[in-house]
Amino acid sequence: MGKLQNKVVLVTGGTTGIGLAAARLFAAEGAKVTVTGTNPRSVEAARKELEGIAEVVVSDAGSSADIQALAGRFAAEGTGVDVLFLNAGVAKFGPITSLDEAAFDDSFRINVRGPWLYIKHFAPLLRRGGAIVVNSSINNQLGMPGSSAYAASKAALRSIVRVAAAELSESGIRVNAVSPGPIETPLHDKLGFPASFAQALIAQIPMRRFGTADEVAKAALFLASDDASYMTGEEIVLDGGMTRV
């Protein structure tokens, strides 16, 4: 029996990177998995890769209408939900003096408002013993130059995890976070940082490497499963020791 045997799981932003790795792992552990995405290219690629493993749904992780529609779909199916992995996010970087307001607003729309709406609309569908796992970041506690919008959004998200954990405890629902450091994902590649920046980051990591999407997925699986049955409001940091030693 897998750790998520017969569990109904939704992974947001599940067509690439950490979300895709989590979808594969959760399905391998016996879950019925649905993933969301918006980019047509990654959605199509994920549908091919996850064929027979997970369902891929086009849904904007920052859209109230899309989130409510998805919740309505699960409600209509009447199966309930056991696990939410709120993984979707964006990373907009630049100095405060030059970062445009649209980048700031988009960061909060997807990284904060979206997860808040998912919890709002899906909490009533979560069965007792269910779990919400939120993908935050070590930037929620760092003052890294250029990360003001991203760091603030992830700090807000970390705060929501604590409040949601308190509010949903009576319903038997646990809420926890994974907070990765530098991870080898398509998102990191899209940011276009020079090789020198990556090397500077690696120099700050005691393990001297970036993490992998599979390593974050394994931590998310732990929090989603009964292995973490006495954990709520907690945060698992995966950064190779960057903020810990």
VENFENCOR-V769506 format. One record per residue. SS is DSSP state (alpha for helix, beta for strand, coil for the rest). D_LAST is the distance of its C-alpha to the last C-alpha in Angstrom with 1 decimal. Layout:
BEGIN
((SS & D_LAST) (SS & D_LAST))
END
This chain:
BEGIN
((coil & 37.1) (coil & 34.1) (coil & 31.4) (coil & 33.1) (coil & 36.6) (coil & 39.2) (coil & 36.7) (beta & 37.4) (beta & 34.4) (beta & 34.1) (beta & 31.4) (coil & 31.5) (coil & 30.9) (coil & 31.4) (coil & 33.2) (coil & 30.3) (alpha & 26.6) (alpha & 24.6) (alpha & 27.8) (alpha & 29.9) (alpha & 27.5) (alpha & 27.4) (alpha & 31.2) (alpha & 31.7) (alpha & 29.4) (alpha & 30.9) (alpha & 34.4) (alpha & 33.7) (coil & 32.8) (coil & 36.2) (coil & 35.8) (beta & 38.3) (beta & 36.2) (beta & 37.2) (beta & 35.1) (beta & 35.8) (beta & 35.7) (coil & 37.8) (coil & 37.8) (alpha & 41.0) (alpha & 39.8) (alpha & 36.6) (alpha & 38.6) (alpha & 41.2) (alpha & 38.8) (alpha & 37.0) (alpha & 40.4) (alpha & 41.3) (alpha & 38.0) (coil & 37.9) (coil & 41.6) (coil & 42.3) (coil & 38.7) (beta & 38.2) (beta & 40.2) (beta & 39.3) (beta & 40.5) (beta & 40.7) (coil & 39.2) (coil & 37.6) (coil & 34.4) (coil & 35.1) (coil & 38.8) (alpha & 40.2) (alpha & 43.3) (alpha & 41.5) (alpha & 39.2) (alpha & 42.2) (alpha & 44.3) (alpha & 41.7) (alpha & 41.5) (alpha & 45.2) (alpha & 45.3) (alpha & 43.2) (alpha & 45.3) (alpha & 48.5) (alpha & 47.4) (coil & 47.0) (coil & 44.3) (coil & 41.6) (beta & 37.9) (beta & 35.2) (beta & 32.0) (beta & 31.0) (beta & 28.1) (beta & 28.0) (coil & 26.4) (coil & 28.5) (coil & 27.1) (coil & 27.6) (coil & 25.4) (coil & 27.3) (coil & 25.8) (coil & 27.3) (coil & 27.5) (coil & 28.8) (coil & 31.9) (coil & 32.8) (coil & 31.5) (coil & 34.6) (alpha & 35.3) (alpha & 35.9) (alpha & 32.4) (alpha & 31.1) (alpha & 33.7) (alpha & 33.0) (alpha & 29.2) (alpha & 30.1) (alpha & 33.1) (alpha & 31.2) (alpha & 27.6) (alpha & 28.8) (alpha & 32.5) (alpha & 32.7) (alpha & 30.3) (alpha & 32.0) (alpha & 35.4) (alpha & 34.4) (alpha & 33.4) (alpha & 36.6) (alpha & 38.9) (alpha & 37.4) (alpha & 36.4) (alpha & 40.1) (alpha & 40.2) (beta & 37.2) (beta & 38.4) (beta & 37.3) (beta & 34.3) (beta & 33.1) (beta & 29.7) (beta & 28.4) (beta & 25.1) (beta & 24.1) (beta & 22.0) (coil & 20.0) (coil & 17.1) (alpha & 13.6) (alpha & 16.0) (alpha & 17.3) (alpha & 14.7) (coil & 14.4) (coil & 17.1) (coil & 17.3) (coil & 20.8) (coil & 23.4) (coil & 21.9) (alpha & 23.8) (alpha & 25.9) (alpha & 23.5) (alpha & 20.7) (alpha & 23.3) (alpha & 24.8) (alpha & 21.6) (alpha & 20.9) (alpha & 24.5) (alpha & 24.2) (alpha & 21.3) (alpha & 23.7) (alpha & 26.5) (alpha & 24.7) (alpha & 24.6) (alpha & 28.2) (alpha & 29.5) (alpha & 27.9) (alpha & 29.9) (alpha & 33.0) (alpha & 33.2) (alpha & 32.3) (alpha & 36.0) (alpha & 36.8) (coil & 34.5) (coil & 32.2) (beta & 28.5) (beta & 26.3) (beta & 22.7) (beta & 20.4) (beta & 18.3) (beta & 16.0) (beta & 15.3) (coil & 13.5) (coil & 15.7) (beta & 18.2) (beta & 21.3) (coil & 24.1) (alpha & 27.4) (alpha & 26.2) (alpha & 23.6) (alpha & 26.5) (alpha & 28.8) (coil & 26.8) (coil & 27.9) (coil & 25.0) (coil & 25.8) (alpha & 24.3) (alpha & 22.8) (alpha & 20.7) (alpha & 19.4) (alpha & 18.6) (alpha & 16.8) (alpha & 14.6) (alpha & 14.0) (alpha & 13.0) (coil & 10.0) (coil & 9.0) (coil & 7.6) (coil & 10.5) (coil & 12.8) (coil & 14.9) (coil & 15.9) (beta & 16.3) (beta & 19.9) (alpha & 22.1) (alpha & 22.9) (alpha & 19.3) (alpha & 19.4) (alpha & 23.0) (alpha & 22.1) (alpha & 19.7) (alpha & 22.6) (alpha & 25.0) (alpha & 23.2) (alpha & 23.4) (alpha & 27.0) (coil & 28.2) (alpha & 29.3) (alpha & 26.2) (alpha & 24.5) (coil & 27.7) (coil & 26.1) (coil & 23.5) (coil & 24.4) (coil & 22.9) (coil & 19.5) (beta & 16.9) (beta & 15.1) (beta & 12.3) (beta & 12.5) (coil & 10.5) (coil & 9.2) (coil & 5.5) (coil & 6.6) (coil & 6.2) (coil & 3.8) (coil & 0.0))
END
